[in-house]
Amino acid sequence: MFELLKLACDIATRTGCQFADARYLDIRKQRVMSRDHALSGCNDSEDCGFGVRVLYQGSWGFASSPNYSAAEVEQVVTLALQIARASARAPRAGGVQWAPEPPQKFSYRSDCRVDPFAVSLEEKAGLLVSANEVMLKNDAVKRAQGYLLFKRVQRWYANSEGAELHSDVTSSESVIWAIAVGQGDFQDRNWKAPSCSRGFEAYDRTEFLAQAERVAAEAEEKLSARLAPEGEFDIVTDSENLSLTIHESVGHATELDRVMGYEVSMAGSSFVTRDKRGRFRYGSDAVTLMADNTLEHGLATQGFDDDGVPGQRWEIVKDGIFQTYSSGREFAHYVDEERSRGSCRADHWSSIPIVRIPNLLLMPGKQELGPEELIADVRHGLYFEGMDSFSIDQWRLNFQFGGNAVWEIRNGKKAGMLKAALYQSRTPTFWNACDATCDASHWRAHGIMNCGKGDPMQIAQMTHGAAPTRFRNIRICRGRDA
Ligand SMILES: [Zn+2]
């Protein structure tokens, strides 16, 4: 498989390129969807092709094709080179400064014990439909839905420096949800089987059915929930809820290409300017956020990135202080780093690699602390579980997040569900209000498989994680009035 990729790099080098790399991808995807007592759809696709990136006189060119032959490789390199020559007419000041990386040769395979594509459609349908039937046993539930999503990406990468890398990553995700109707309202409650790089062994029927029963009961309970109070309250978030807040307010905010203005026209920039590196108080002492592209079963754990740099582990925030960004080889020099953080990924063979959020984890507290103790120290507050609507501004600074289920906390105990609760804050205000996070035994990972970035849009996947965490005096507002 490497032969034609190396040919692409050789042609580019002979034509005077400073650097070239080539990737061949074989992408298999399957999504199985259910509604009430039956399957509502099944998409199955396989998509193969290659892309060639060339750096010529400090400017990039990229081209791709689904036809993997020697003749096509030659044409694609020629096209990439024409694009690079055209780009070189309007060069960026100083051109692309490419961080060095020793060429590596290795193969990475994610942990997959039961190949999801070898499991019958009947078995997958059975899992989803039986979960729906459990949810529908609850009279308040008028609709039950779910899906299973499986993805396998085989990737071969070569570059003009001599790297030859291969990865084979299987990942999956499943969500079931119940919609309850009554009391002049409708409410939904979902359960996500944690998205991760595992095979069908991640799906346990007994757990699906138990979660289906809980989800249905909580959807019904949400119908009679009180409207959330407004004002300042202490909040406790579960790991899934906080995963999205980590993603939006830290993950995207600390992508170095965004900081340098590369994403401005699409989804904005970042308040985390370069002068903040090593000194800015992002959060309280309780906040350490670790990037870890070596995390077992992490969705961004792929062995190496699309610049040919192996997965790494580094602190983005340590004891509350901002340390450094996620980066690719093109961006490391902007913060005087000699090596890329290995976080540059493309979502397809026809896409160019861009800086993507790594697996990003809020590290658990060092003291023994469980969620009950965390809640026990709240006189009047709210407990947020799961993900719901959110919004964040173009500087990743002012935001609001909801939860899929929210409970009131009264005198240290959960006291009934609330509707329409949102927490609203500024990124540093919020993370500085964090006064405790539970210990490692309560830490959970949550994968995100639909992170959009770039123009044209690319969809990436990564894992976040946290233990239940408490924040003091956070503004609560309502997403609706009745
Ligand atoms: Zn995202």
Residues whose N, C-alpha, C, O or C-beta is under 5 A from the ligand:
A	BS01	ZN	C451 G452
